[in-house]
């Protein structure tokens, strides 16, 4: 059975004058950049599948919904391991 694990990623984000953070792009380990098409939700949440807690952004990237977490000062995305 597959289970998710954390993949730490680099993120290009916009920080506004009020301190709001909006992730714009995810940079994968191989330096491939993926633009975030849409953010549909931003809530404080635990990653119940892979562990951790932080701000969870529900993102649409190339038509796929992904959870992107800001855990303290590091970003991670859940990925299924085979």
Order of alpha helices (4+ residues) and beta strands (2+ residues): beta-beta-beta-beta-beta-beta-beta
